[in-house]
């Protein structure tokens, strides 16, 4: 029997002797518990919330758990008064193996030296096998990755990349914590099933939920993809408000339950201002940890320059996207390089650079929507991977990458207290510094001013969500997301 990775859960209460009462399409395991101390009576209640058929099941006491250091739950305490334990939704790990598929207890599969758990059945026994196997590998400690909008198209590409090890490395086991909505929950179960069926060795836990306070528990990375698209007739101000509320709530949840050093990448549009709202609602997490995804724009810009210069795109470096992920964004051809030379020396058609190139990058998302009938998904997922990898691997000497980051303290004279895409470098420790050797000319300054003005206006428009008083929406012109043309 092949090892099944999903049930290696170090903060998971396991049910023993469970098969007789298992519902046919889910083997339930409970992931992190939201109470500071969880007695078996609480757990039984929690079980009942999910399925009455668990009522008589025996629950292993906490000391039967293998012990991943559990979140200090410090912040969680703050939530207890408003959210009583018994009322919390418990995230689940789902398994598509039904009892009648389990032929027999897999007792013989237990490797020598591992504790034999006679009460386990089928796939549950592999929990112990894999734990023993882990000891023989030089794997890093498990990391928790929360993903919102997890049933959407972007996630459908991203999650499998994360699970395969191509993002965090082949020695980095991960737990995926997937946030969906009431509407998407069934689809989310489908996503979890597909992840299971993929048998990724590094994927050790999958939990799904609708409540960010549950799903973001102990998250070390939060990839915030879910957002409402702009509907017909909706003003940009309306979009900012609707999505802003989602990101205010998620910021609060991160502040309360995520790792204190969680890295947050906001993808849901308008991502810069959503990231600002999110960080303002998470005062206990460093503002520097929040990013708005502009890596897709960087990748698009590199592709266009490579095409024009007739080189492969790996020859393009130092590609900055300045400002907002909108049609005012500034793809900076002044500082970008091709084969280590300034772009303007390789592509001498300045009119093309200022007009065609710039507009092509700004509007690429919209053109793609016209072709596809939906917005970019695979390339967005790839760019999220790129954005993460840029933070966890050292930036090549002399190069940089673009990310929408908190502008306070920036050396470029850009307005403070907004989330603005700028050139960043990382030592590979998850942190970044802003690139220093950047030049400006009048054209670049003027373009940057325009995207800055847009972001400042967006900020005024969401003041009610950032704790800065009454909102005042005077958006300079109804500028567009890249996809809204
Ligand atoms: C993109 O750049 O492709 C997307 O942000 C477009 C959109 O509006 O969804």
Boltz pocket constraint, residues with backbone or C-beta under 6 A from the ligand:
constraints:
  - pocket:
      binder: B
      contacts: [[A, 269], [A, 296], [A, 325], [A, 364], [A, 365], [A, 366], [A, 368], [A, 375], [A, 376], [A, 481], [A, 482], [A, 483], [A, 484]]
      max_distance: 6.0
